């Protein structure tokens, strides 16, 4: 490995950046500093070093070219919401749905942990762009880290290296991210966000969601505050394009809480009935949306890769994801085949192997009581590998959004698809979004956990003010997208009413037609739903009774639903926008009329 750059040969003249790196190096005291340039030569050196140090293992390069395997500490396998803090001058600014710590206290507490944390280690300076290079919608961040695993993942997930320094120039507008794995001790683990300083400090973790600071930390928690202050939306949403056989393109953004099929929807393959229709992925997780000169909402995906959950991913659930991970991918906490050349996880195609090495490096057989792969095991794969990647995924202007979709996992009440009456009603649907727990998760079935806009863990400020920002955006958007709610998981007599997966294209087609005012619907108290015959069900083995059950509005169920929303609304107190409270009261009154 050639000698890396040190702090005295920084490849930039930006005085703000150079000074900040010096200050952080004086705090963390690394043995050396490496400025990452994003080149292919650097990539080769870093992977060779990571393998030599035992951080990653090389997989069979004929079967999985460019692919590697990593394990995290068993105590460090997921995001730690209880250790994630929004550090604003007042607790009220963070709001009741966030953990709060005063900025001075957080800097003091974490500063004590960072003091000397990188002794004997290398500090990597990782410049990166969230969003296409040169786009006015993009943001530059700098992450300082002592983890080569983080560097390799940031290479995949962002536009990293010289390209970011060139875009930054001499500006002082970069996000300041500092990360150290320290001793990976949960008692010394914090992820702190300082919105007023555009700063993120993360310590004590090596797991991607806590340490790839461009992702949830910058793109959503800090991004949501930037969006509020600058007049745009940073959302936990996929972006996809629907192309008709005639070449007409419609773009949709959609928010789903975890375990609701978000990535599968973003990479959906239409069923045979929709021969000639195509789905193009712009992004699978995050959308930054601004109002364009034409009065429409335009969106970019700030990421350059996918940090996806491996278990459950298969050729049935997501063929495009399976194609995406066949090269240049880092697999974390999945299982290994005995020859250590291939990976496996629960739900993967083919028979269950008789013998494996589990995610903790232990022998595993198909009679073992524990999972071979951790349930939150991951793949980090470049977006360019996706067979259905949109040709506009890297367009600096973004794509125009015609529809916004909110979707949760509900066994009852919420119909297969519902269109809001207007923008405020649509914001109400997003603000009351929830998913039902399962027995495996909580011991109770059917408990609705509210996850507004799928942003509950990711909103960087008071959620009442976040709702108010959504309402204010209506005044900026002359041609707003239509807003919908979907529910693939409605059941009757314990059985799912809708087949899901690629068949969701049938619902998406109705949404696209409604967004283009090209399809009819039936008005109900709760919103617009498809009439009999509005959904294209040809070639699908589903009864009229199933469709009726999947799309009906049950007033007694909705009365219970609307009453239960009060608990979350009350939690936000006087920051809860009155228009949304009025919508709930009005809908309750209308439902009561029918009972």
Buried (B, 14 or more C-beta within 10 A) or exposed (E): EEEBBEBEEBEBEBEBBBEBBEEBBEBBBBEBBBBBBBEEEBBEBBBEBBEEEEBBBBBBEEEBEBBBBBBBBEEBBBBBEEBBBBBBEEBBBBBBBBBBBBBEEBBEBBEEBBEEBBEEBBBBBBBBBBBBBEBEBBBBBBBBBBBBBBBBBBBBBBBBBBBBBBBBEEEEEBBBBBBBBBEBBEEBBBBBBBBEBBBBBBBBBBBBBBBBBBBBBBBBBBBBBBBBEEEBBBBBBBBBBBBBEEEEBBBBBBBBBEBBBBBBBBBBBBBEBBEEBBBBBBBBBBBBBBBBEEEBBBBBBBBBBBBBBBBBBBEEBBBBBBBBBBBBBBBBBBBBBEEEBBBBBBEBEEEEBEEBBBBBEEEBEEEEEEBBBBBBBBBBBBBEBBEBBBEBBBBEBBBBBBBBBBBBBBBBBBBBBBBBBEBBBBBBBBBBBBBBBBEEEEEEEEEBBBBBBBBBBBBBBBBBBBBBBBBEBBEEBEEBBBBBBBBBBBBBEEEBBBBBBBBBBBBBBBBBBBBEEEBEBEEBBBBBBBEEEBBBBEEBEBEEEBBEBBBBBBBEBBBBBBEBBEEBBEBBEEBBBEBBBEBBEBBBEBBEEEE
